[in-house]
Amino acid sequence: MKKKAVMYGAGNIGRGFIGMLFSQSGYEVTFVDVAEAVVDTLNRDHAYPIRIVSNDGSQDIEVQNVRAVNGNDTEAVADAIACCDIMATAVGVNILKFIVPNLTAGIRKRMQRNGGPLNIIICENLMDANKVLERMLKEQLTEKETLWFDENVGLVEASIGRMVPVQTEEMKDGNPLRVCVESYGFLPVDMAGFKGEIPQIQNMIPFEPFDFYIKRKLYLHNMGHAVCAYLGLYTGRKYIYESIDDAEVQLMVTEAMSESVLALSKKYEVSAEKLLQHAQDLRMRFTNQALQDTCARVGGDPRRKLSPADRLIGASRLCMEEGIYPAFISVGTAGAVREYLEEQGKEQSLKNAKEILTEISGLKEGEPLMELVLRLYEAHVQGQSESEIRRIAQKLRDRQMKGII
């Protein structure tokens, strides 16, 4: 019997990464999405193209053996979930709550049919995604269903490292389903999250304990990307590759990632050398012009990026806990504050910046991290050059190391 996979979300990550891995691993892939044009085209063609792009050229791949159901058809979605062998979500953090009723209906139908264990790989940029989704699902399950859920449903966190930008018409190249992606295609997942046998999926790498890989993705990859984006927005650059191509930006991104490397190495007792190699590889991937990834996309939703455990504040707090002064990570945090105030149409002022860092980031007035970010935010508001912002950050870090601050 043909193995079946459900990919909830037929967007860039769903089609451009996870759905592709499922298909290449021998699964018939059912996508779930509410975009009728995408659903209809997948059901007509039962295939779609992926283009792997780099500065050296491109390679086209056709993903086959696919179909789709409309997310508004709860019965069809529940049927697909009830009989699949593996499942994943990639709908976006803010949409996750809206798919819970369909997930619940599928789990309930699977239980009624005496189906086997169901493992759901959660491909969302969300800390403790498994716990968040578990809480939302259990709010809709009965006591009996919850008992079955605990024994049979595995919620598996994943670390999505592949960079997939917003697809332009040029990237689609005449096919609205085409997705342009980078070549990096490894999928680390939480080994402890699975129920029953772990499925064999191409490029999926189970790890335990998984917390390190989640933090590495968020506090090294996402954080470095964000610092690059906010500095790019500050200097009026459109694309990530243009931002990282600037020597001053590249220096600050490198320093920010190095701060996180030292903290991650100390916290998890892993090789700093290997983490530095990973950081260097990421910076090279940021230079991929063919991806056409924009600073606006990477720097979007600054409110979420400024939350207490997310890439900027979370990475900075980890650094402080491990005795590392996050001066250059805070350059990115200051940029995010500036972008958020701009987005909200509020005055750029220390008073408003302080309110944001208190309300959104959970920082307290007078604490060192608050003062550090405000000093760098002040440099942004004053219109200081990149080189001057770098010198200010370096001076603040040097003074800290000498015990002056």
C-alpha positions, 0 to 999 in steps of 0.5 A: 500500500502506498505510504501517505503524507499530509502537508498542512500548508502549501506555501513556500516551506510546505511546497519548497521543502517538506512536501518535496522531502515527503515526495522524494521519500516515496510518499503520496503527498496531500497538501492542505491549503485554503488557496483555491488556485493552488489546490486546483492546480495541484489536483490537475497536475499532480506535480509542481516544479522547484528551482534550486538557485545559487550564485552559480546557477540553478537546477530544476526538480519536479515534485511528483505524486501530489494532490490537495484538499481545501482547508475549508473542507473539514471532512476531507481534511479529517479523512486525509489526517485519519489515514496518513502515515506522517504529517507536517504543518507549515502554516505560519505562527499566526495561522496555527490556531486556525487549523486546530479544529481541522487537526482535532477532527482528523485526530478524532476520526483516526481514533474512531477508525483505530488508526495507528500512531500519528506523528506531526512534524511542526515546521513553524518558527515558534519556541516550544511549538510542540507544547503550544500546539498540544495545549491548543489541541487538548482544549478541544479534546474530551478526556477519553480523546486526550488519553488516546492522544497522549499514547498515539500522537507525536508532536515533533519540533523541527528546525527549518534551516532552508531559506525560502523567500517570497516568490516573485513573478520572475521566480515563478517563471510562468508557473504559479506553483514554482518555488525557488529555494536554496540548496541547503536541505537538512531537516533536524527534528526532535527524536524524543517527540515521535510515537512509534517507529521513526519514519525514514524521510530523506534529509530528516535527521532526528536529534536528542536532546533537541533544545540545542538545535532549536536555539541554534536556529533561532539564536544564530541563524534567525538572529544573524538574519534579523541583524542583517535585515535591520541594518539593511533597512536602516541603510536603505537596502532592499535585498539581504545580499546587498546588506551583507555585501556592505563591509560594515554590516558584515562585520556587525553581523559577524560579531553578533553571531559570534556573541551567540556562538560563545553563549550557545557553546557555554550553555550546551557544552558544544564546540565553539569551532563547529558553531563558528563554521556553521555561522560562517556558512550561514553568512555565505548563504546570506549572499545568495543573490538568486534568492532575491530575499528582501530585508523587508521580509526578513525584518517583518513582524518586528513585534514578534522578533522583539518578544522575550524568548525570540531571536533578539531578546532571547539570544541577548538574555542567553548571552547575559546569562553566560557572561557574554555582553550582546552589544552587536545583537543589540544593534539588531534589537535597536533596529527592530525597535526603530522599525516597529515604531515606524510601522506603528506610526509612532514618534522615534523617541527614547520614551517610546522605545523604552515602552516597547522594550518594557511592554513587548520584550519584558525588559525592566527600566535600569537593567543592563540590557535595556540600557544597552539597547537604548544607547544603540537605538539612540545612535539609530535615531541620530542617523549615525553611520554604520561605522559609527554604530559599529564603533559605539557597539564595540566601545560598549563591549570593550568597556563592559569587558574592562568592568567599567559598565 
